[in-house]
Amino acid sequence: MSSPLARPRALAVRRLFSPGLLFALPFLALFAVFMLWPLGQGLWMSVTDASLSAHAPSFIGADNFTEAFKDAEMWRALGHTVWFTAISTVPLVVVALGMALLVHTGLPGQWVWRLAFFAPYLLPVGVVGLLWLWLYQPDLGLYNHLLDKLGLGRLAWLSDESVAMWAIALTTLWWTVGFNFLLYLAALQSIPDPLYEAAAIDGAGAWRRLWSITLPQLSRITLVITVLQILASLKVFDQVYLLTKGGPNNSTRPVVEYVYDVGFTGYRLGYASAISYIFFALVVLASAVQFAVLRRREK
């Protein structure tokens, strides 16, 4: 006969090896190998003088972090990342909402619009970069051709420091807005029809229904999309590298590209890891603030 104290232990063991945990074990193993191990390895490298050269890394403490905080180029690259996030997030939310409203209102040929809005998101970044490099060509590009037709004069889309970041944001908008569009469309289809029927009976017009029913019902998904978009924009690298390689004069180089340059062009893996962890800490801080806002709204 088992003792009373043995029963809770047996129950705890059964819970530990429950079918749910067994199903999660493959994911936990992959998470440990591909996430936790690289994180730990990167943290170790950040406190060493690890390099792509042959010598073995040695421990140097917080020297890499101290140097990074004094590195003007790192702060400049971080500023470019924040600026890109600011100018890309708002249109990626607003334009996606407008596209979803346009389709949800029963526009003829809805499947065509849905395909047209979402299809760019399926393209690999290499194709997007090549396509928009042609569109931004100073002499043969479509946009300068249109500006010529309007009598506005041509722009050096990717070689003018004041225009290049806006050109990258425009490319990102065209490429990724389809994902936010789908999220908004799903949220619009979940709004109960009786709300609109009651408003129609009360004589509410289209604008009143939009401001008093649709937008309040979409407030939660808008906040979620904004959070996801900010996190995605903070990690910008691919389209910048393909379109401008951080130029002209490093005016569009984001912090992720700076890490790449330091680590793989300058061969300083330890210093690049330290910058990565500083950026990681800032992203975690931004995420914590956004989730705190989400939790407050839920209450």
Beta strands, then each sheet from edge to edge (+ up, - down):
end
